[in-house]
Amino acid sequence: MHLIKDNSKIFYGQQGKGKYTFILLHGTGGGHWQFETVIPLLSKYGKVIYLDLRGHGNSDERSEEYKIETYAQDVAWLCEQIAVKNPIFVGLSMGGNIAVEIAASFPHLSQGIALLDSALLYPPEMLTKMSSYKKGLESPEYKSIITEIIHNSCLPTDSFSSMFLERALQTSQQVWYSSLANMLEWDKAAATKIQLIKIPVLYVAAAHLIVDLHRFNQLCPQLIIGRTVGSGHINTLGAPIQISDMLKQFAEKYLHNTTTTNC
């Protein structure tokens, strides 16, 4: 299905029904396919809404910059159009940054957010790596940089890595570069945004930490931390059962009484 926003198509779909509504937000260069093994598991438990962010997958590419704030505005608009209330935003990689932005900028929209191996509050090593990626994605050799990003994101045991690379290369240079460059810019204010969040937050790390979890927990004391076993960065494809089970537990144990939760 598609909705039209500012003369551009935004693709979304939905599956399942239940007590909770999960809205799935994919990462840079990805699409809703990054959740394809999680969707059927999660849809047995609640309604699952998935989409392709602007410039990705089946949604239209646009000429302007691809900012975290703009992605968040698109998602909030989509929720209004399809009359979704009190969803749980589940963001993979960049999708987690978008979930944070939604929780900070639209505080009454969601009852909880889950960040799946999202890079934010960058440790020094991660900041250096992201800055290097930004520079490379601006060059004519950007495809080799995308290949490097995918290689570094996957473990040798991730059987989906070839498919991941093939699909990632279908996203344009402009979308890759602009999204990553604006992630770096957005992160400068991430701490302030996190402090605004009053709802429960789940962070699920993968094999290699790409976030300063200690600082995150200081900024947001209600943070719940999990970690997938035997999974690289795209833990939705590498460990879908673990992700689905953690999201179920998060919803059942932490979201039944959000009015008493403070940050």
Secondary structure, DSSP 8 states (H G I E B T S, - for coil): -EEEETTEEEEEEEE--SS-EEEEE--TT--GGGGTTTHHHHTTTSEEEEE--TTSTTS---SS---HHHHHHHHHHHHHHTT--S-EEEEETHHHHHHHHHHHHSTTT-SEEEEES--BS--HHHHHHHHHHHHHHTSTTHHHHHHHHHHHHS-TT-TTHHHHHHHHTTS-HHHHHHHHHHHHHHHTTHHHHHHH--S-EEEEE-SS--B-HHHHHHH-TTEEEEE-SS--S-HHHHSHHHHHHHHHHHHHHHSTTGGG---
